[in-house]
Amino acid sequence: MKDQDFSEQCQSSHNVFAGKMLKVYRDEVILPNGHRSTREYIIHPGAVVAIPWLADGRLVLERQYRYSVRQEFLELPAGKLTPGEDPLAAMQRELLEETGYVANRWHRLCRLHPCIGYANEEMTLYLAQDLTLTKQNLDEDELLEVVEMSLDEAMRAIQSGLITDAKTMVGLFWAEKWARGEWVLEG
Amino acid sequence: MKDQDFSEQCQSSHNVFAGKMLKVYRDEVILPNGHRSTREYIIHPGAVVAIPWLADGRLVLERQYRYSVRQEFLELPAGKLTPGEDPLAAMQRELLEETGYVANRWHRLCRLHPCIGYANEEMTLYLAQDLTLTKQNLDEDELLEVVEMSLDEAMRAIQSGLITDAKTMVGLFWAEKWARGEWVLEG
């Protein structure tokens, strides 16, 4: 038995908002049942997130204010791709700028889609090891604090509700799978 | 030592796009260093997601097409709040409509923020147990397939890259913590 095809066919696509950061599209689509509908969504260049794992077992996180939610978050280092940029190169650049760390060993762990209801954003998650501290190089208006903590502390911060950023939760859960030897890295 | 305050002060706020689904705002803000900047973001009413746990140990997921990413996803049941709606009531409504299941036991597990870079969306994650199958009640244009699988199968689907939806990954990782007795439910 073949699975039913739920795909929706684009009839027309319009860029209805073009801001400095956000590009919003509204498409007319045809549903599998022949009905017409409208879909609004954000076009995103993609993003990267890393679990920087220090030799002493601690992880490198960041405390950062997120205006959209009007609160601070404890997050793994992450960043947006510039269109066409190689994800690993982007993650290496972001890690250096935001934390000052350079990693000599990188593993790609998985892809994740943070917001499938209204954005095409795809993130790639990396494990970064063999870290050397050089010099943080923040943009003048990029304000954040580097926070180093053990995996156990970070997992407790998820359990207690202190960490609620989805990409960070996924990254830490993945890191625990790896640390326990339950999920093995390829390559 | 007091932590440095990174909060950004709103100077003015404008609704720059008001679609059927998406509301986009552009705010002028003052950064902690006194500089001015602009923030664009989506105002979202909030959402809910559930891990429906059957008596035989299988979980209830859904196969659904997501136009924004132009692909199908295997997801936990979820939905958007209508403004002012109680999250648990919303989750009970969505679970019944989408899967036909009614749960007699509910536990609130955690909050998560899927998209802190450009949306204020907050999700609440629930564990739903003691399930009874009644009748699915999909909107005419809501097309999805209910998929039941064990936690082990679902975890392998994360590991292999089949499941990439962030809210579903967080829900399944949380479910495994609970199933192993590592994280205990309150109340």
Interface residues (C-beta under 8 A of the other chain):
Chain A: D3 Q4 F6 S7 E8 V16 F17 G19 K20 M21 L22 V24 R26 D27 V29 L31 P32 N33 H35 S37 T38 R39 E40 Y41 I42 A47 R63 Q64 Y65 R66 Y67 S68 V69 R70 E72 F73 E75 K80 C110 R111 L112 H113 P114 C115 I116 G117 Y118 A119 N120 E121 E122 E140 D141 L143 L144 E145 I158 Q159 G161 T164 D165 A166 K167 M169 V170 F173 K177 W183
Chain B: D3 Q4 F6 S7 E8 V16 F17 G19 K20 M21 L22 V24 R26 D27 V29 L31 P32 N33 H35 S37 T38 R39 E40 Y41 I42 A47 R63 Q64 Y65 R66 Y67 S68 V69 R70 E72 F73 E75 K80 C110 R111 L112 H113 P114 C115 I116 G117 Y118 A119 N120 E121 E122 E140 D141 L143 L144 E145 I158 Q159 G161 T164 D165 A166 K167 M169 V170 F173 K177 W183
